[in-house]
Amino acid sequence: MTLDARQYFPLNTAYLCQDCDCVGNNSMRCPACASEVLISLASVFARQEEIKAAEQKLLLVPAMAA
């Protein structure tokens, strides 16, 4: 008998430990090594949306007079 031990959680609660490269859902400490050096994966994967939003803001800023 094979036991399937897959775990999953929403992207907005996923954090990558920059010390041991493990992914967990605790924003304070890595569950594998207890490091506090974490980065939110949602902020990394949502970069296209941030770029589009920044481009739209640039279009709304009036041009400066020379």
PQR file with spaces between the fields and no chain letter, atoms N, CA, C, O and H, PARSE charges and radii, in Angstrom:
ATOM       1  N    MET     1       0.829   -1.179    0.000 -0.4000 1.5000
ATOM       2  CA   MET     1       0.000    0.000    0.000 -0.0000 2.0000
ATOM       3  C    MET     1       0.878    1.248    0.000  0.5500 1.7000
ATOM       4  O    MET     1       1.795    1.369    0.812 -0.5500 1.4000
ATOM       5  N    THR     2       0.596    2.162   -0.903 -0.4000 1.5000
ATOM       6  CA   THR     2       1.355    3.394   -1.014 -0.0000 2.0000
ATOM       7  C    THR     2       0.579    4.537   -0.369  0.5500 1.7000
ATOM       8  O    THR     2      -0.611    4.714   -0.632 -0.5500 1.4000
ATOM       9  H    THR     2      -0.150    2.064   -1.562  0.4000 1.0000
ATOM      10  N    LEU     3       1.249    5.301    0.465 -0.4000 1.5000
ATOM      11  CA   LEU     3       0.632    6.439    1.122 -0.0000 2.0000
ATOM      12  C    LEU     3       1.003    7.707    0.356  0.5500 1.7000
ATOM      13  O    LEU     3       2.186    8.003    0.188 -0.5500 1.4000
ATOM      14  H    LEU     3       2.216    5.157    0.678  0.4000 1.0000
ATOM      15  N    ASP     4       0.016    8.446   -0.102 -0.4000 1.5000
ATOM      16  CA   ASP     4       0.250    9.686   -0.831 -0.0000 2.0000
ATOM      17  C    ASP     4       0.291   10.833    0.170  0.5500 1.7000
ATOM      18  O    ASP     4      -0.733   11.170    0.765 -0.5500 1.4000
ATOM      19  H    ASP     4      -0.945    8.205    0.035  0.4000 1.0000
ATOM      20  N    ALA     5       1.452   11.434    0.364 -0.4000 1.5000
ATOM      21  CA   ALA     5       1.629   12.466    1.383 -0.0000 2.0000
ATOM      22  C    ALA     5       1.726   13.867    0.770  0.5500 1.7000
ATOM      23  O    ALA     5       2.473   14.705    1.276 -0.5500 1.4000
ATOM      24  H    ALA     5       2.284   11.160   -0.119  0.4000 1.0000
ATOM      25  N    ARG     6       1.005   14.126   -0.279 -0.4000 1.5000
ATOM      26  CA   ARG     6       1.044   15.456   -0.889 -0.0000 2.0000
ATOM      27  C    ARG     6       0.354   16.467    0.019  0.5500 1.7000
ATOM      28  O    ARG     6      -0.662   16.184    0.653 -0.5500 1.4000
ATOM      29  H    ARG     6       0.399   13.445   -0.690  0.4000 1.0000
ATOM      30  N    GLN     7       0.942   17.640    0.055 -0.4000 1.5000
ATOM      31  CA   GLN     7       0.336   18.745    0.788 -0.0000 2.0000
ATOM      32  C    GLN     7       0.272   19.937   -0.138  0.5500 1.7000
ATOM      33  O    GLN     7       1.130   20.114   -1.002 -0.5500 1.4000
ATOM      34  H    GLN     7       1.768   17.869   -0.460  0.4000 1.0000
ATOM      35  N    TYR     8      -0.740   20.744    0.045 -0.4000 1.5000
ATOM      36  CA   TYR     8      -0.848   21.954   -0.753 -0.0000 2.0000
ATOM      37  C    TYR     8      -1.500   23.050    0.066  0.5500 1.7000
ATOM      38  O    TYR     8      -2.224   22.787    1.027 -0.5500 1.4000
ATOM      39  H    TYR     8      -1.437   20.599    0.747  0.4000 1.0000
ATOM      40  N    PHE     9      -1.227   24.291   -0.336 -0.4000 1.5000
ATOM      41  CA   PHE     9      -1.823   25.451    0.306 -0.0000 2.0000
ATOM      42  C    PHE     9      -1.849   26.565   -0.730  0.5500 1.7000
ATOM      43  O    PHE     9      -1.112   26.506   -1.714 -0.5500 1.4000
ATOM      44  H    PHE     9      -0.639   24.504   -1.117  0.4000 1.0000
ATOM      45  N    PRO    10      -2.682   27.576   -0.527 -0.5600 1.5000
ATOM      46  CA   PRO    10      -2.819   28.663   -1.502  0.2800 2.0000
ATOM      47  C    PRO    10      -1.502   29.415   -1.710  0.5500 1.7000
ATOM      48  O    PRO    10      -0.687   29.516   -0.793 -0.5500 1.4000
ATOM      49  N    LEU    11      -1.305   29.933   -2.903 -0.4000 1.5000
ATOM      50  CA   LEU    11      -0.083   30.654   -3.241 -0.0000 2.0000
ATOM      51  C    LEU    11       0.128   31.847   -2.320  0.5500 1.7000
ATOM      52  O    LEU    11       1.265   32.168   -1.973 -0.5500 1.4000
ATOM      53  H    LEU    11      -1.967   29.852   -3.648  0.4000 1.0000
ATOM      54  N    ASN    12      -0.955   32.506   -1.921 -0.4000 1.5000
ATOM      55  CA   ASN    12      -0.793   33.700   -1.080 -0.0000 2.0000
ATOM      56  C    ASN    12      -0.318   33.365    0.334  0.5500 1.7000
ATOM      57  O    ASN    12      -0.033   34.275    1.114 -0.5500 1.4000
ATOM      58  H    ASN    12      -1.879   32.246   -2.202  0.4000 1.0000
ATOM      59  N    THR    13      -0.226   32.083    0.679 -0.4000 1.5000
ATOM      60  CA   THR    13       0.326   31.684    1.979 -0.0000 2.0000
ATOM      61  C    THR    13       1.618   30.882    1.815  0.5500 1.7000
ATOM      62  O    THR    13       2.100   30.291    2.781 -0.5500 1.4000
ATOM      63  H    THR    13      -0.457   31.345    0.046  0.4000 1.0000
ATOM      64  N    ALA    14       2.178   30.853    0.619 -0.4000 1.5000
ATOM      65  CA   ALA    14       3.409   30.094    0.363 -0.0000 2.0000
ATOM      66  C    ALA    14       4.633   31.007    0.499  0.5500 1.7000
ATOM      67  O    ALA    14       4.678   32.097   -0.070 -0.5500 1.4000
ATOM      68  H    ALA    14       1.787   31.333   -0.166  0.4000 1.0000
ATOM      69  N    TYR    15       5.610   30.544    1.257 -0.4000 1.5000
ATOM      70  CA   TYR    15       6.836   31.303    1.483 -0.0000 2.0000
ATOM      71  C    TYR    15       8.039   30.428    1.172  0.5500 1.7000
ATOM      72  O    TYR    15       8.081   29.260    1.560 -0.5500 1.4000
ATOM      73  H    TYR    15       5.574   29.658    1.720  0.4000 1.0000
ATOM      74  N    LEU    16       9.017   30.993    0.472 -0.4000 1.5000
ATOM      75  CA   LEU    16      10.248   30.290    0.123 -0.0000 2.0000
ATOM      76  C    LEU    16      11.343   30.700    1.095  0.5500 1.7000
ATOM      77  O    LEU    16      11.600   31.888    1.290 -0.5500 1.4000
ATOM      78  H    LEU    16       8.982   31.941    0.157  0.4000 1.0000
ATOM      79  N    CYS    17      11.977   29.722    1.697 -0.4000 1.5000
ATOM      80  CA   CYS    17      13.103   29.983    2.590 -0.0000 2.0000
ATOM      81  C    CYS    17      14.340   30.225    1.735  0.5500 1.7000
ATOM      82  O    CYS    17      14.688   29.400    0.890 -0.5500 1.4000
ATOM      83  H    CYS    17      11.768   28.757    1.540  0.4000 1.0000
ATOM      84  N    GLN    18      14.989   31.337    1.951 -0.4000 1.5000
ATOM      85  CA   GLN    18      16.172   31.664    1.162 -0.0000 2.0000
ATOM      86  C    GLN    18      17.419   30.978    1.693  0.5500 1.7000
ATOM      87  O    GLN    18      18.472   31.033    1.057 -0.5500 1.4000
ATOM      88  H    GLN    18      14.706   32.007    2.637  0.4000 1.0000
ATOM      89  N    ASP    19      17.319   30.333    2.848 -0.4000 1.5000
ATOM      90  CA   ASP    19      18.463   29.607    3.391 -0.0000 2.0000
ATOM      91  C    ASP    19      18.499   28.155    2.938  0.5500 1.7000
ATOM      92  O    ASP    19      19.563   27.648    2.583 -0.5500 1.4000
ATOM      93  H    ASP    19      16.464   30.288    3.365  0.4000 1.0000
ATOM      94  N    CYS    20      17.337   27.469    2.945 -0.4000 1.5000
ATOM      95  CA   CYS    20      17.353   26.038    2.614 -0.0000 2.0000
ATOM      96  C    CYS    20      16.501   25.692    1.387  0.5500 1.7000
ATOM      97  O    CYS    20      16.383   24.518    1.036 -0.5500 1.4000
ATOM      98  H    CYS    20      16.472   27.881    3.234  0.4000 1.0000
ATOM      99  N    ASP    21      15.906   26.697    0.730 -0.4000 1.5000
ATOM     100  CA   ASP    21      15.103   26.512   -0.491 -0.0000 2.0000
ATOM     101  C    ASP    21      13.886   25.606   -0.291  0.5500 1.7000
ATOM     102  O    ASP    21      13.462   24.929   -1.228 -0.5500 1.4000
ATOM     103  H    ASP    21      16.001   27.650    1.015  0.4000 1.0000
ATOM     104  N    CYS    22      13.330   25.587    0.902 -0.4000 1.5000
ATOM     105  CA   CYS    22      12.092   24.849    1.160 -0.0000 2.0000
ATOM     106  C    CYS    22      10.911   25.813    1.105  0.5500 1.7000
ATOM     107  O    CYS    22      11.055   27.009    1.356 -0.5500 1.4000
ATOM     108  H    CYS    22      13.674   26.137    1.663  0.4000 1.0000
ATOM     109  N    VAL    23       9.755   25.279    0.775 -0.4000 1.5000
ATOM     110  CA   VAL    23       8.537   26.082    0.720 -0.0000 2.0000
ATOM     111  C    VAL    23       7.641   25.670    1.876  0.5500 1.7000
ATOM     112  O    VAL    23       7.445   24.483    2.138 -0.5500 1.4000
ATOM     113  H    VAL    23       9.637   24.307    0.570  0.4000 1.0000
ATOM     114  N    GLY    24       7.104   26.662    2.559 -0.4000 1.5000
ATOM     115  CA   GLY    24       6.193   26.398    3.667 -0.0000 2.0000
ATOM     116  C    GLY    24       5.090   27.435    3.681  0.5500 1.7000
ATOM     117  O    GLY    24       5.061   28.331    2.838 -0.5500 1.4000
ATOM     118  H    GLY    24       7.263   27.626    2.346  0.4000 1.0000
ATOM     119  N    ASN    25       4.183   27.316    4.636 -0.4000 1.5000
ATOM     120  CA   ASN    25       3.083   28.270    4.713 -0.0000 2.0000
ATOM     121  C    ASN    25       3.111   29.059    6.019  0.5500 1.7000
ATOM     122  O    ASN    25       2.066   29.492    6.505 -0.5500 1.4000
ATOM     123  H    ASN    25       4.207   26.587    5.321  0.4000 1.0000
ATOM     124  N    ASN    26       4.282   29.244    6.580 -0.4000 1.5000
ATOM     125  CA   ASN    26       4.459   30.038    7.785 -0.0000 2.0000
ATOM     126  C    ASN    26       5.255   31.282    7.398  0.5500 1.7000
ATOM     127  O    ASN    26       6.364   31.166    6.877 -0.5500 1.4000
ATOM     128  H    ASN    26       5.131   28.892    6.185  0.4000 1.0000
ATOM     129  N    SER    27       4.707   32.459    7.644 -0.4000 1.5000
ATOM     130  CA   SER    27       5.376   33.689    7.229 -0.0000 2.0000
ATOM     131  C    SER    27       6.449   34.150    8.206  0.5500 1.7000
ATOM     132  O    SER    27       7.173   35.106    7.927 -0.5500 1.4000
ATOM     133  H    SER    27       3.806   32.553    8.067  0.4000 1.0000
ATOM     134  N    MET    28       6.554   33.480    9.346 -0.4000 1.5000
ATOM     135  CA   MET    28       7.521   33.898   10.367 -0.0000 2.0000
ATOM     136  C    MET    28       8.812   33.082   10.356  0.5500 1.7000
ATOM     137  O    MET    28       9.902   33.641   10.480 -0.5500 1.4000
ATOM     138  H    MET    28       5.965   32.705    9.573  0.4000 1.0000
ATOM     139  N    ARG    29       8.693   31.765   10.207 -0.4000 1.5000
ATOM     140  CA   ARG    29       9.863   30.878   10.251 -0.0000 2.0000
ATOM     141  C    ARG    29       9.694   29.726    9.267  0.5500 1.7000
ATOM     142  O    ARG    29       8.587   29.237    9.043 -0.5500 1.4000
ATOM     143  H    ARG    29       7.808   31.311   10.106  0.4000 1.0000
ATOM     144  N    CYS    30      10.799   29.309    8.691 -0.4000 1.5000
ATOM     145  CA   CYS    30      10.793   28.150    7.805 -0.0000 2.0000
ATOM     146  C    CYS    30      10.495   26.895    8.629  0.5500 1.7000
ATOM     147  O    CYS    30      11.112   26.689    9.674 -0.5500 1.4000
ATOM     148  H    CYS    30      11.699   29.706    8.873  0.4000 1.0000
ATOM     149  N    PRO    31       9.566   26.058    8.179 -0.5600 1.5000
ATOM     150  CA   PRO    31       9.259   24.841    8.931  0.2800 2.0000
ATOM     151  C    PRO    31      10.391   23.807    8.875  0.5500 1.7000
ATOM     152  O    PRO    31      10.430   22.896    9.701 -0.5500 1.4000
ATOM     153  N    ALA    32      11.297   23.934    7.925 -0.4000 1.5000
ATOM     154  CA   ALA    32      12.382   22.956    7.791 -0.0000 2.0000
ATOM     155  C    ALA    32      13.618   23.327    8.607  0.5500 1.7000
ATOM     156  O    ALA    32      14.212   22.468    9.259 -0.5500 1.4000
ATOM     157  H    ALA    32      11.266   24.675    7.254  0.4000 1.0000
ATOM     158  N    CYS    33      14.017   24.631    8.574 -0.4000 1.5000
ATOM     159  CA   CYS    33      15.273   25.010    9.228 -0.0000 2.0000
ATOM     160  C    CYS    33      15.115   26.139   10.250  0.5500 1.7000
ATOM     161  O    CYS    33      16.097   26.545   10.870 -0.5500 1.4000
ATOM     162  H    CYS    33      13.535   25.329    8.045  0.4000 1.0000
ATOM     163  N    ALA    34      13.914   26.642   10.432 -0.4000 1.5000
ATOM     164  CA   ALA    34      13.594   27.708   11.397 -0.0000 2.0000
ATOM     165  C    ALA    34      14.199   29.060   11.035  0.5500 1.7000
ATOM     166  O    ALA    34      14.260   29.956   11.878 -0.5500 1.4000
ATOM     167  H    ALA    34      13.116   26.313    9.928  0.4000 1.0000
ATOM     168  N    SER    35      14.644   29.214    9.800 -0.4000 1.5000
ATOM     169  CA   SER    35      15.169   30.495    9.349 -0.0000 2.0000
ATOM     170  C    SER    35      14.044   31.520    9.260  0.5500 1.7000
ATOM     171  O    SER    35      12.884   31.166    9.052 -0.5500 1.4000
ATOM     172  H    SER    35      14.594   28.486    9.116  0.4000 1.0000
ATOM     173  N    GLU    36      14.394   32.780    9.418 -0.4000 1.5000
ATOM     174  CA   GLU    36      13.432   33.869    9.284 -0.0000 2.0000
ATOM     175  C    GLU    36      13.584   34.600    7.954  0.5500 1.7000
ATOM     176  O    GLU    36      12.929   35.617    7.725 -0.5500 1.4000
ATOM     177  H    GLU    36      15.337   33.068    9.587  0.4000 1.0000
ATOM     178  N    VAL    37      14.450   34.083    7.071 -0.4000 1.5000
ATOM     179  CA   VAL    37      14.717   34.719    5.782 -0.0000 2.0000
ATOM     180  C    VAL    37      13.789   34.108    4.741  0.5500 1.7000
ATOM     181  O    VAL    37      14.158   33.164    4.042 -0.5500 1.4000
ATOM     182  H    VAL    37      14.982   33.257    7.257  0.4000 1.0000
ATOM     183  N    LEU    38      12.575   34.658    4.644 -0.4000 1.5000
ATOM     184  CA   LEU    38      11.532   34.114    3.779 -0.0000 2.0000
ATOM     185  C    LEU    38      11.081   35.152    2.768  0.5500 1.7000
ATOM     186  O    LEU    38      11.161   36.357    3.009 -0.5500 1.4000
ATOM     187  H    LEU    38      12.275   35.425    5.212  0.4000 1.0000
ATOM     188  N    ILE    39      10.609   34.667    1.642 -0.4000 1.5000
ATOM     189  CA   ILE    39      10.045   35.545    0.622 -0.0000 2.0000
ATOM     190  C    ILE    39       8.690   34.982    0.201  0.5500 1.7000
ATOM     191  O    ILE    39       8.538   33.775    0.007 -0.5500 1.4000
ATOM     192  H    ILE    39      10.544   33.688    1.446  0.4000 1.0000
ATOM     193  N    SER    40       7.728   35.857    0.066 -0.4000 1.5000
ATOM     194  CA   SER    40       6.385   35.445   -0.339 -0.0000 2.0000
ATOM     195  C    SER    40       6.393   35.055   -1.812  0.5500 1.7000
ATOM     196  O    SER    40       6.802   35.848   -2.659 -0.5500 1.4000
ATOM     197  H    SER    40       7.851   36.837    0.224  0.4000 1.0000
ATOM     198  N    LEU    41       5.948   33.848   -2.123 -0.4000 1.5000
ATOM     199  CA   LEU    41       5.910   33.412   -3.518 -0.0000 2.0000
ATOM     200  C    LEU    41       4.828   34.136   -4.307  0.5500 1.7000
ATOM     201  O    LEU    41       4.965   34.310   -5.518 -0.5500 1.4000
ATOM     202  H    LEU    41       5.616   33.203   -1.435  0.4000 1.0000
ATOM     203  N    ALA    42       3.772   34.555   -3.656 -0.4000 1.5000
ATOM     204  CA   ALA    42       2.718   35.301   -4.349 -0.0000 2.0000
ATOM     205  C    ALA    42       3.268   36.611   -4.901  0.5500 1.7000
ATOM     206  O    ALA    42       2.887   37.034   -5.992 -0.5500 1.4000
ATOM     207  H    ALA    42       3.661   34.414   -2.672  0.4000 1.0000
ATOM     208  N    SER    43       4.158   37.252   -4.156 -0.4000 1.5000
ATOM     209  CA   SER    43       4.729   38.510   -4.641 -0.0000 2.0000
ATOM     210  C    SER    43       5.674   38.272   -5.816  0.5500 1.7000
ATOM     211  O    SER    43       5.819   39.140   -6.677 -0.5500 1.4000
ATOM     212  H    SER    43       4.467   36.908   -3.269  0.4000 1.0000
ATOM     213  N    VAL    44       6.308   37.120   -5.859 -0.4000 1.5000
ATOM     214  CA   VAL    44       7.215   36.797   -6.970 -0.0000 2.0000
ATOM     215  C    VAL    44       6.428   36.478   -8.235  0.5500 1.7000
ATOM     216  O    VAL    44       6.755   36.974   -9.313 -0.5500 1.4000
ATOM     217  H    VAL    44       6.191   36.416   -5.160  0.4000 1.0000
ATOM     218  N    PHE    45       5.388   35.649   -8.106 -0.4000 1.5000
ATOM     219  CA   PHE    45       4.635   35.228   -9.282 -0.0000 2.0000
ATOM     220  C    PHE    45       3.649   36.273   -9.771  0.5500 1.7000
ATOM     221  O    PHE    45       3.154   36.155  -10.892 -0.5500 1.4000
ATOM     222  H    PHE    45       5.123   35.246   -7.231  0.4000 1.0000
ATOM     223  N    ALA    46       3.348   37.277   -8.986 -0.4000 1.5000
ATOM     224  CA   ALA    46       2.410   38.325   -9.390 -0.0000 2.0000
ATOM     225  C    ALA    46       3.132   39.497  -10.042  0.5500 1.7000
ATOM     226  O    ALA    46       2.537   40.562  -10.206 -0.5500 1.4000
ATOM     227  H    ALA    46       3.750   37.373   -8.075  0.4000 1.0000
ATOM     228  N    ARG    47       4.377   39.333  -10.412 -0.4000 1.5000
ATOM     229  CA   ARG    47       5.167   40.437  -10.954 -0.0000 2.0000
ATOM     230  C    ARG    47       4.583   40.981  -12.251  0.5500 1.7000
ATOM     231  O    ARG    47       4.664   42.189  -12.473 -0.5500 1.4000
ATOM     232  H    ARG    47       4.860   38.467  -10.280  0.4000 1.0000
ATOM     233  N    GLN    48       4.008   40.173  -13.107 -0.4000 1.5000
ATOM     234  CA   GLN    48       3.423   40.661  -14.354 -0.0000 2.0000
ATOM     235  C    GLN    48       2.317   41.664  -14.059  0.5500 1.7000
ATOM     236  O    GLN    48       2.203   42.682  -14.742 -0.5500 1.4000
ATOM     237  H    GLN    48       3.942   39.192  -12.927  0.4000 1.0000
ATOM     238  N    GLU    49       1.506   41.388  -13.053 -0.4000 1.5000
ATOM     239  CA   GLU    49       0.436   42.305  -12.674 -0.0000 2.0000
ATOM     240  C    GLU    49       1.017   43.613  -12.160  0.5500 1.7000
ATOM     241  O    GLU    49       0.480   44.681  -12.454 -0.5500 1.4000
ATOM     242  H    GLU    49       1.597   40.561  -12.498  0.4000 1.0000
ATOM     243  N    GLU    50       2.111   43.551  -11.392 -0.4000 1.5000
ATOM     244  CA   GLU    50       2.750   44.756  -10.881 -0.0000 2.0000
ATOM     245  C    GLU    50       3.328   45.584  -12.022  0.5500 1.7000
ATOM     246  O    GLU    50       3.232   46.811  -12.008 -0.5500 1.4000
ATOM     247  H    GLU    50       2.548   42.683  -11.153  0.4000 1.0000
ATOM     248  N    ILE    51       3.924   44.924  -13.007 -0.4000 1.5000
ATOM     249  CA   ILE    51       4.507   45.635  -14.144 -0.0000 2.0000
ATOM     250  C    ILE    51       3.413   46.338  -14.936  0.5500 1.7000
ATOM     251  O    ILE    51       3.570   47.495  -15.326 -0.5500 1.4000
ATOM     252  H    ILE    51       4.002   43.927  -13.018  0.4000 1.0000
ATOM     253  N    LYS    52       2.301   45.637  -15.176 -0.4000 1.5000
ATOM     254  CA   LYS    52       1.188   46.248  -15.898 -0.0000 2.0000
ATOM     255  C    LYS    52       0.627   47.437  -15.135  0.5500 1.7000
ATOM     256  O    LYS    52       0.325   48.468  -15.736 -0.5500 1.4000
ATOM     257  H    LYS    52       2.173   44.697  -14.859  0.4000 1.0000
ATOM     258  N    ALA    53       0.484   47.313  -13.823 -0.4000 1.5000
ATOM     259  CA   ALA    53      -0.030   48.408  -13.000 -0.0000 2.0000
ATOM     260  C    ALA    53       0.920   49.596  -13.045  0.5500 1.7000
ATOM     261  O    ALA    53       0.479   50.743  -13.116 -0.5500 1.4000
ATOM     262  H    ALA    53       0.730   46.475  -13.334  0.4000 1.0000
ATOM     263  N    ALA    54       2.225   49.328  -13.003 -0.4000 1.5000
ATOM     264  CA   ALA    54       3.209   50.412  -13.070 -0.0000 2.0000
ATOM     265  C    ALA    54       3.154   51.106  -14.427  0.5500 1.7000
ATOM     266  O    ALA    54       3.261   52.330  -14.503 -0.5500 1.4000
ATOM     267  H    ALA    54       2.583   48.396  -12.944  0.4000 1.0000
ATOM     268  N    GLU    55       2.988   50.333  -15.496 -0.4000 1.5000
ATOM     269  CA   GLU    55       2.883   50.926  -16.832 -0.0000 2.0000
ATOM     270  C    GLU    55       1.643   51.802  -16.937  0.5500 1.7000
ATOM     271  O    GLU    55       1.691   52.870  -17.547 -0.5500 1.4000
ATOM     272  H    GLU    55       2.902   49.338  -15.434  0.4000 1.0000
ATOM     273  N    GLN    56       0.542   51.366  -16.354 -0.4000 1.5000
ATOM     274  CA   GLN    56      -0.683   52.160  -16.392 -0.0000 2.0000
ATOM     275  C    GLN    56      -0.515   53.452  -15.608  0.5500 1.7000
ATOM     276  O    GLN    56      -1.024   54.493  -16.026 -0.5500 1.4000
ATOM     277  H    GLN    56       0.503   50.498  -15.858  0.4000 1.0000
ATOM     278  N    LYS    57       0.181   53.408  -14.491 -0.4000 1.5000
ATOM     279  CA   LYS    57       0.430   54.612  -13.703 -0.0000 2.0000
ATOM     280  C    LYS    57       1.285   55.590  -14.491  0.5500 1.7000
ATOM     281  O    LYS    57       1.066   56.800  -14.435 -0.5500 1.4000
ATOM     282  H    LYS    57       0.594   52.562  -14.152  0.4000 1.0000
ATOM     283  N    LEU    58       2.265   55.063  -15.228 -0.4000 1.5000
ATOM     284  CA   LEU    58       3.121   55.946  -16.029 -0.0000 2.0000
ATOM     285  C    LEU    58       2.324   56.656  -17.108  0.5500 1.7000
ATOM     286  O    LEU    58       2.603   57.809  -17.438 -0.5500 1.4000
ATOM     287  H    LEU    58       2.444   54.080  -15.274  0.4000 1.0000
ATOM     288  N    LEU    59       1.334   55.970  -17.657 -0.4000 1.5000
ATOM     289  CA   LEU    59       0.514   56.584  -18.695 -0.0000 2.0000
ATOM     290  C    LEU    59      -0.378   57.683  -18.137  0.5500 1.7000
ATOM     291  O    LEU    59      -0.759   58.599  -18.866 -0.5500 1.4000
ATOM     292  H    LEU    59       1.108   55.033  -17.389  0.4000 1.0000
ATOM     293  N    LEU    60      -0.715   57.604  -16.856 -0.4000 1.5000
ATOM     294  CA   LEU    60      -1.607   58.579  -16.248 -0.0000 2.0000
ATOM     295  C    LEU    60      -0.896   59.823  -15.748  0.5500 1.7000
ATOM     296  O    LEU    60      -1.541   60.835  -15.478 -0.5500 1.4000
ATOM     297  H    LEU    60      -0.406   56.860  -16.264  0.4000 1.0000
ATOM     298  N    VAL    61       0.434   59.764  -15.621 -0.4000 1.5000
ATOM     299  CA   VAL    61       1.199   60.902  -15.130 -0.0000 2.0000
ATOM     300  C    VAL    61       1.361   61.919  -16.255  0.5500 1.7000
ATOM     301  O    VAL    61       1.852   61.564  -17.327 -0.5500 1.4000
ATOM     302  H    VAL    61       0.959   58.942  -15.841  0.4000 1.0000
ATOM     303  N    PRO    62       0.958   63.189  -16.039 -0.5600 1.5000
ATOM     304  CA   PRO    62       1.096   64.192  -17.097  0.2800 2.0000
ATOM     305  C    PRO    62       2.565   64.465  -17.417  0.5500 1.7000
ATOM     306  O    PRO    62       3.425   64.418  -16.538 -0.5500 1.4000
ATOM     307  N    ALA    63       2.826   64.745  -18.664 -0.4000 1.5000
ATOM     308  CA   ALA    63       4.195   65.037  -19.095 -0.0000 2.0000
ATOM     309  C    ALA    63       4.636   66.374  -18.526  0.5500 1.7000
ATOM     310  O    ALA    63       3.842   67.309  -18.420 -0.5500 1.4000
ATOM     311  H    ALA    63       2.127   64.782  -19.378  0.4000 1.0000
ATOM     312  N    MET    64       5.900   66.456  -18.164 -0.4000 1.5000
ATOM     313  CA   MET    64       6.437   67.707  -17.600 -0.0000 2.0000
ATOM     314  C    MET    64       6.752   68.670  -18.736  0.5500 1.7000
ATOM     315  O    MET    64       7.241   68.260  -19.789 -0.5500 1.4000
ATOM     316  H    MET    64       6.545   65.696  -18.250  0.4000 1.0000
ATOM     317  N    ALA    65       6.475   69.928  -18.524 -0.4000 1.5000
ATOM     318  CA   ALA    65       6.783   70.958  -19.525 -0.0000 2.0000
ATOM     319  C    ALA    65       8.277   71.221  -19.544  0.5500 1.7000
ATOM     320  O    ALA    65       8.929   71.246  -18.500 -0.5500 1.4000
ATOM     321  H    ALA    65       6.078   70.261  -17.668  0.4000 1.0000
ATOM     322  N    ALA    66       8.805   71.413  -20.724 -0.4000 1.5000
ATOM     323  CA   ALA    66      10.246   71.648  -20.860 -0.0000 2.0000
ATOM     324  C    ALA    66      10.593   73.096  -20.613  0.5500 1.7000
ATOM     325  O    ALA    66      11.762   73.472  -20.687 -0.5500 1.4000
ATOM     326  H    ALA    66       8.275   71.392  -21.572  0.4000 1.0000
